Amino acid sequence: MTTTTTTPSTGSSGDGPRLSSSSLLTGSLPRSFAPLLLAGTAVVVGGALFALGLFHLVSFAVLTAGVYLIAITVASRAVEGGRKAKDRLVTGVVYCCFGLAMAPLISLLWTVLVNGLKRFDGYFLTVSMNGVIPSMDAGGVYHAIVGTLVITGVAALISIPIGLLAAIYLVEYGKGRLKQAITFFVDVMTGIPSIVAGLFVVALWIMIFGPGNTSGLAGAISLSVLMIPVVVRSSEEMLRLVPNELREASYALGVPKWLTIVKVVLPTAIAGITTGIMLALARVIGETAPLILTAGIASTRINANPFEGQMMSLPVFIYQQVRAMGSSGDAGIYAEERAWAAALTLILIVMLLFFAARLISRLFAPKLGR
Amino acid sequence: MTTTDSSTPARVPTGRRRIGDVIFANTASGAGALILLILAGVAAFLIIQSMDSLRANTVNFFTTTDWNASTREDPAFGVAALAFGTVLAATIALLLATPVAIGIALFIVYYAPRRVAALLGYIVDLLAAIPSVVYGLWGVVFLVGQLRPFYDALENYLGWIPLFAGPVSATGRTMLSAGLVLAVMILPIITAMSRDVFHQVPQANREAALALGATRWEMIRMAVLPFGRPGVIGGAMLGLGRALGETMAVAMILSPSLVISPFLLQSGNQTIAAHIALQYPEATGYGVSALIAAGLVLFAITLAVNMGARFIVARRKEFS
């Protein structure tokens, strides 16, 4: 700031009352003040809660945050003035928001891990629930894993070609009304509730096969209704990133358009497309509601045939065990343990897909702009 | 098709190439059209299959709260209580999630160190990838128990507000619990959308604010929030759409009853999606068709919300 020449004008704007040189040299709290204050607050609040015998992680965190926010605002208002105080208050609130979002994630992952490990072993992963009566301390999740893999696999087989081709249409061919309509309705389709996708297949199946017919294929079709828009969206974004120079160079060599797309455009974008597809898979692999309607909730046997009979899947298995949790005696406890272990299995699969997708996009991303 | 005609004249028209191009272009546009067809099919099949029960229904579908549909004689069912519950749960989720999501987005874009910010982006995405059934399990076994003391305090001190009137449900499986879990589930969507618009705020605007001596908060209030408002609203509406249609978390956490009750700390209310999931396995007679009719209402509500959201987001794109 130019202090010497424009003193009157600086005075007239901003903090009006303090015109003297002190307004330019208002005090500021040392850099280390905020973290030290936070640590101090935590110690004091923790100590007080322990002394009162009321210590609980949640009340400790909430109280610490509250006391800290008040203390930093008051201290800053005294030393730095009102505007800075407001800024510090908002900074504190924003950090709190972030902590608030992390709390459920950490709590969820922790409870799933701790409770799931009780039953998560080789036996649990390799046997089905066939012939297991509720009071038996037995049974596993193998049939559900098979079902999940088959249903999601078939869903992927349906959605990837349709989604990818639609994305190619939007980027390479599309124009006019049809393109606008598809872009808009793909967006709308991402918002279809999963249960409605399930009901759609139920309605379709009633018309084709009559009522009460469930199969893995029905489940897969309902999942692909949810998966197609996600695949279109992500593939479209990736195809748009392919530089036009590559296409033009290919045309200049006399290569037809479709071969250009297949041999030049797709290979360039393939890493991003794969990532998008894997994230879409991670999204639908945990879908429960449509499968309850379409693939049945009572299956206990291993069934790898998507065209016939009920098919269990991991999410539905968790739901089924939660419903059995209310039963009396050991049966309820076993059901809860199975539910947690299955949840752990499912989360591990989702995370595997999630991180593999990130890894692929990082390792094989096309090196543009060289 | 017309789409290929426009691109072919530029090239030497040898017959074989043309055939490949025509086939490929038609397949691609066919896939695009198929998507429209699927969406139309969803609406059409739901309407056709729900007609059956709606015609046989002896009471007004939109104003009745009872659900007696699993019969062949004189079914009487209505979606009033369910629609109320759906909107209530989604509203709670939206009110709880939006401020926090804006805070997280601001944190990621303007407060966190750059390296940490990338990691946080991952973590928020991970929050979105956790299956809803796992949220439901966590909610019903772990969270509702933890919430009991909090609810008691709420009833003690804020019980005079009708929303928080007692007696507190002994299980904690109330609308507020369901809304809380829904809020956690829609947090990532709203955060992601807000984060994207905050990233797009022109650097010139932000630097201008800072150059005038604004503190970081003043810069955000003057430059970032006005610019990002449509994007945040669009994101919130997408989150609302998700919360309206979310099934499992509500089905597992809420202990339902088909009443219209504004008391958040007592058990009661039910959402359309959860009702369908719970009732479908036992549905007989007109039951399935009636549930499809309920699904149709849900479809219409979410469609309206999502189209509104997309409209707002698209309009912002035109301006920026």
Interface residues (C-beta under 8 A of the other chain):
Chain A: G14 V58 R83 K84 K86 D87 V90 T91 V93 V94 Y95 C96 C97 F98 L100 A101 M102 P104 L105 S107 L108 T111 V112 N115 P161 I162 G163 L164 L165 A166 I168 Y169 L170 E172 Y173 G174 K175 L178 K179 A181 I182 F184 F185 V186 D187 V188 M189 T190 G191 I192 P193 S194 I195 V196 A197 L199 F200 V202 A203 L204 I206 M207 P211 V225 I228 P229 V232 Y251 G254 P256 K257 W258 L259 I261 V262 L279 A282 R283 I285 G286 E287 T288 A289 I292 L293 I297 P315 I318 Y319 V322 M325 E336 A339 W340 A343 L346 I347 V350 M351 F354 R358
Chain B: T3 T4 S7 A10 R11 V12 R17 G20 D21 I23 F24 A25 T27 A28 S29 G30 A31 G32 A33 L34 I35 L36 I38 L39 G41 V42 F45 L46 I48 Q49 P99 V100 I102 G103 I104 L106 F107 Y111 A112 L120 Y122 I123 V124 D125 L126 L127 A129 I130 P131 S132 V133 V134 Y135 G136 L137 W138 V140 V141 F142 L143 Q146 V184 L187 T191 G213 T215 R216 W217 E218 I220 L238 G241 R242 L244 G245 E246 T247 M248 A251 M252 A273 I276 A277 Y280 P281 V288 L291 I292 G295 L298 F299 T302 L303 V305 N306 M307 A309 R310
